[in-house]
Amino acid sequence: MLIDVPLTPREVHQILYTKLQPYDVYQAVLQQEIIVYLGKLITTHKHLFSGILKIRIGWVIRAMQLYMDNYMKTTKTLDELSPSDVRKMIIKVMSVGDKTPHENMHPIHHRQIYGSLCRVPDNFYERVWIILSKTPRGIVVAGHRLPQQPTLSDMTKHELNFSLLVEQLLNRLDRPEYRHIIVEMIMIVSTILQRNTELTFDGEVDLDQLVANAFTLFQKDRQEDCEKSDDMKTFYDTTHNITVRYLARSAVNYILSSVPPANDNQEFCNVS
C-alpha cells in the first residue's frame, strides 16, 4: 500500500486495520506506532531522513530488528518492546550514518540497515543520470533495464519522476546489504565518468555483473576458490575503504573493455 498524499490519522488507521489486521494484528499496531513516531521525528530531526525518497515501513521494521538482534543487550523481541522503547529504537536506526559506522557497527550491519532504510548519498539520482546519459543500452539491475530512451527525453535529472523510476529499479533487490553495494557501485562508475567526460559505453551497464566481478577480484586476493564460494558475506562485512577498491577495479576493467582505445597521448580513465 502506497501513501503519497497527506492523510488524517483516521485515514491511516483505516488503511492499516483494513489491510493488515485481518492477517496480523500486531503488525497493524506496530506500523501505526512507527508511522506516528516517524511523522513526529521528521518535523524535529529532518536531517535523519536525508537521502530517503520513500519510507518503506516493512523495511524500517527490518532495520529495527537487525539493530536489535546485533546491538541491543536484551532478551526481548521487537513485539515485546513498549511504545517508548519502539520510539527510541526508531531514533537509533534512523541515526545510522552514511560513511562512518554507527557505534562501532560491523560493515555488514551498517549496509543492511542503510539498505533497509533505502537511503542513498547526496546527489545520487543525478549520478544515475550521468551513467544513463553515457549508456545507450541503459542500466540493468536484477535483470531489469532502465533504458536511456525515452527516459532522458521525457524527464530531467532533478525531477521527482526520475528519482522514483530509479528507486523502483533498486526496490527489485530484496537484500538490503546488496542494494547498498549497488548504490556504492553507481557512485563509483559515475565518478569515473565525471572525471573522464569523453567516455561512453557501447553496451549496457549491468550493475549486478560489475559487483560480481568485484567480488571475484576480492576472492582472488584472499586466495579463495571463486567457483565454490558465492557467499558474499565476507565482502559485505569489509570496510568501505577496502570494498571501494574492488568495485573501482571492476568498473575500470569494464570501461577498458567497452570503449575504443584512447589516443597514445591521451590520459585514460582517471579515477584518483
C-alpha positions in Angstrom: 0.0 0.0 0.0 1.5 3.3 -1.1 0.6 6.6 0.7 1.8 9.5 -1.4 -0.6 12.2 -0.2 -1.3 13.7 3.2 -3.8 11.6 5.2 -5.5 12.2 8.5 -4.7 9.8 11.4 -8.2 8.3 11.0 -7.5 7.6 7.3 -4.1 6.0 8.1 -5.8 3.9 10.9 -8.5 2.7 8.5 -5.9 1.6 5.9 -3.7 -0.3 8.4 -6.6 -2.0 10.1 -8.2 -2.9 6.8 -5.1 -4.2 5.0 -3.2 -5.7 7.9 -5.4 -6.5 10.8 -7.2 -9.5 9.2 -3.7 -11.1 8.7 -1.6 -9.7 11.6 -3.0 -7.6 14.4 0.4 -6.9 15.9 1.9 -5.6 12.6 -1.1 -3.2 12.3 -0.4 -1.8 15.7 3.3 -1.7 15.3 3.2 0.0 11.9 0.7 2.6 13.2 3.1 3.4 16.0 6.1 3.7 13.6 4.2 6.0 11.2 3.2 8.3 14.1 6.8 8.4 15.5 8.3 9.0 12.1 5.8 11.8 11.4 6.9 13.5 14.6 10.6 12.8 14.1 10.7 14.3 10.6 9.4 17.6 11.9 12.0 17.9 14.5 15.0 16.0 13.1 14.6 16.3 9.3 18.3 15.5 8.7 17.7 11.9 9.8 15.7 11.4 6.7 18.4 12.7 4.3 18.7 10.5 1.2 15.4 8.7 1.8 12.9 9.1 -1.0 10.3 6.7 0.2 9.8 5.3 3.7 9.0 1.6 3.5 7.6 0.7 6.8 8.2 -3.0 6.5 11.8 -2.4 5.7 12.1 0.1 8.7 10.9 -2.8 10.9 13.5 -5.0 9.3 16.2 -2.4 10.1 14.9 -2.2 13.7 15.1 -5.9 14.1 18.6 -6.0 12.7 19.7 -3.4 15.1 18.0 -5.1 18.0 19.5 -8.5 17.2 23.0 -7.3 17.0 23.4 -4.2 19.3 20.8 -4.4 22.0 21.6 -6.2 25.2 18.1 -7.6 25.8 16.3 -10.8 25.5 13.1 -9.1 24.4 11.8 -9.4 20.8 10.6 -6.4 18.8 6.9 -7.2 19.5 7.7 -7.1 23.3 9.0 -3.5 23.3 7.0 -0.8 24.9 5.9 2.2 22.8 8.6 4.3 24.3 11.2 1.7 23.5 9.9 1.5 20.0 10.4 5.2 19.6 14.0 5.1 21.0 14.7 2.2 18.6 13.5 4.2 15.6 15.8 7.1 16.6 18.8 4.8 16.8 18.1 3.2 13.5 17.4 6.5 11.7 20.6 7.8 13.1 22.8 5.3 11.4 25.2 7.4 9.4 26.4 7.4 5.8 30.2 6.8 5.9 31.1 6.3 9.5 29.7 3.1 11.0 27.5 3.9 14.0 28.6 2.8 17.4 31.4 0.5 16.1 28.9 -1.2 13.8 30.1 -4.0 11.7 30.2 -3.0 8.0 27.6 -5.7 7.0 25.2 -4.5 9.6 25.7 -0.9 8.5 25.0 -1.9 4.9 21.9 -3.9 6.0 20.4 -1.1 7.9 21.3 1.6 5.4 19.9 -0.5 2.6 16.7 -1.3 4.6 16.1 2.4 5.1 16.5 2.8 1.3 18.9 5.7 2.0 21.2 7.0 -0.8 24.1 9.5 -0.8 23.6 13.2 -1.8 23.1 13.8 -5.5 22.7 10.0 -6.0 19.9 10.3 -8.6 21.9 12.9 -10.6 24.8 10.3 -10.6 22.5 7.7 -12.1 21.5 10.3 -14.8 25.2 10.7 -15.6 25.6 7.0 -16.2 22.4 6.8 -18.2 23.5 9.6 -20.5 26.6 7.7 -21.4 25.0 4.3 -21.9 22.8 3.9 -25.0 21.5 0.5 -23.9 20.7 1.6 -20.4 21.4 0.4 -16.8 20.5 -3.2 -15.7 19.7 -4.3 -12.2 18.3 -7.7 -11.2 17.6 -8.4 -14.9 15.5 -5.2 -15.3 16.6 -2.4 -17.5 16.4 1.4 -17.0 16.5 2.5 -20.7 18.3 5.6 -21.9 15.4 6.5 -24.1 12.8 7.7 -23.7 13.9 8.3 -20.1 16.3 11.1 -20.9 13.9 12.7 -23.4 10.8 12.6 -21.2 12.4 13.6 -17.8 15.0 15.8 -16.3 17.7 14.7 -13.8 16.2 16.7 -11.0 12.6 15.8 -11.3 10.8 13.5 -8.8 9.6 11.1 -11.5 13.1 10.2 -12.5 14.1 9.6 -8.9 11.1 7.4 -8.4 12.0 5.4 -11.5 15.4 4.8 -10.2 14.0 3.8 -6.8 11.6 1.4 -8.5 14.6 -0.3 -10.1 16.5 -0.6 -6.8 13.5 -1.9 -5.0 13.7 -5.1 -7.1 16.7 -6.0 -4.8 15.5 -8.0 -1.8 18.8 -8.0 0.2 19.4 -4.6 1.8 23.2 -5.1 2.0 23.4 -5.9 -1.7 21.2 -2.9 -2.5 23.8 -0.7 -0.7 26.7 -2.3 -2.6 24.8 -1.5 -5.8 24.5 2.1 -4.7 28.2 2.2 -3.9 29.0 0.9 -7.4 26.7 3.6 -9.0 28.7 6.3 -7.2 32.0 4.9 -8.4 31.0 4.5 -12.0 29.5 8.0 -12.1 32.7 9.4 -10.5 34.8 7.8 -13.3 32.5 9.2 -15.9 32.6 12.7 -14.4 36.4 12.8 -14.4 36.6 11.3 -17.9 33.9 13.2 -19.8 35.0 11.7 -23.1 34.0 8.2 -22.1 30.8 6.5 -23.3 29.6 2.8 -23.3 28.6 0.9 -26.4 26.5 -1.6 -24.5 24.5 -1.7 -21.3 25.9 -1.2 -17.7 24.9 -4.4 -15.8 25.5 -3.4 -12.2 25.0 -7.0 -11.0 27.8 -8.2 -13.2 30.1 -5.3 -12.1 29.5 -6.3 -8.5 30.0 -10.0 -9.2 33.3 -9.1 -10.9 34.4 -7.1 -8.0 33.6 -10.0 -5.7 35.7 -12.3 -7.8 38.7 -9.9 -7.6 38.2 -9.8 -3.8 38.1 -13.6 -3.6 41.3 -14.0 -5.7 43.2 -11.6 -3.5 42.0 -13.6 -0.5 43.0 -16.8 -2.4 39.5 -18.2 -2.2 38.1 -20.7 -4.7 35.8 -18.4 -6.8 33.9 -21.4 -8.3 33.0 -22.9 -4.9 32.2 -19.8 -2.9 29.4 -17.5 -3.9 28.6 -16.3 -0.3 29.3 -12.6 -0.3 29.0 -12.1 3.4 32.8 -11.5 3.9 32.6 -8.9 1.1 29.6 -7.2 2.8 31.4 -7.2 6.1 34.5 -5.5 4.7 35.0 -1.8 5.3 34.1 0.7 2.6 37.7 1.9 2.0 38.6 -1.7 1.0 35.5 -2.7 -1.0 35.6 0.5 -2.9 39.0 -0.6 -4.4 37.4 -3.8 -5.8 34.3 -2.0 -7.0 36.5 0.6 -8.8 38.8 -2.1 -10.3 35.7 -3.9 -11.7 34.3 -0.7 -13.1 37.6 0.3 -14.7 38.1 -3.2 -16.2 34.6 -2.9 -17.7 35.2 0.5 -19.1 38.5 -0.5 -20.6 36.8 -3.4 -22.4 33.8 -1.4 -23.5 35.2 1.8 -25.1 37.6 2.3 -28.0 41.3 2.6 -27.0 42.5 6.1 -26.2 45.0 8.1 -28.3 48.6 7.5 -27.3 48.9 10.9 -25.7 45.6 10.9 -24.0 45.2 10.2 -20.3 42.6 7.5 -19.8 40.2 6.7 -17.0 41.2 9.0 -14.2 39.9 7.5 -11.0 42.1 9.0 -8.4 
